[in-house]
Amino acid sequence: MRRELKYFLDRPRVATMLSRLRHLLPSDAHGHPVTGYRVRSAYFDSIFDTCLEEKLGGKQRRNKYRLRFYDDTRLVRFEVKQKRGGVNRKLSAKVSMEHATAMLQGNFECLLDRPEPFLQRTYAHFMRGVYRPKVIVEYQRQAFLHPAGNLRVTLDTGLRASFDADRFFEPNLLLAPVFMAGREILEIKFNQALPVVTRAMLQLDACEHLAISKYTLCRRLKKARPWEDN
């Protein structure tokens, strides 16, 4: 189980935070030392938008379901992110591009052939709730690590979205920016307690706390109901 904190950063603070992180923590070896790596996800939700409504309603036990790849479309994973009060757990399994494409088309039978119990449970859950892909979420991520408390700090920039789920693997997919004012997202994940010295060095008390997910932010670009505000 992991704990997670999220913050908004404005553009001037992003450069300061990046400089601070590069001096304090080693960067993730999987990413480019300057630009990091791209993250693209396709999120699934039920016919009644159960995941979205549970997040907006503050439900303490809820799940998110997504397909995700990092730069390389050949390495796709299906993930279930579980939130239980103040802690999170991620269940993850590699899937082929063929199976990922089938899932994006609403065909989930491939999950039944897998040995992972959580995938078989997901199949039953998806069939009951008539789950379908709802939005593609993409951003550029720079990640920094420290073994103490399994600390992971990520700066996610250029959050953008598309509602063309069938184009998930297209390299030149047109995506709409979510923020118009240069806001970016800082995420901090750790196992137990965030060290006081880490909070002080990153000056987190001066950052705006984020209580909403990237999935929810991106879904706001498209009205689910006629009466909703943008």
Secondary structure, DSSP 8 states (H G I E B T S, - for coil): -BEEEEEEE-HHHHHHHHHHHHHHS-B-TTSBTTTBEEEEEEEEE-TT-HHHHHHHTT-SEEEEEEEEEES-TTSEEEEEEEEETTEEEEEEEEE-HHHHHHHHTT--GGGGG-S-HHHHHHHHHHHHHT-EEEEEEEEEEEEEEETGGGEEEEEEEEEEEES-GGGTT-TT---EES-SS--EEEEEEESS---HHHHHHHTGGGSEE--S-HHHHHHTTS-SSTT---
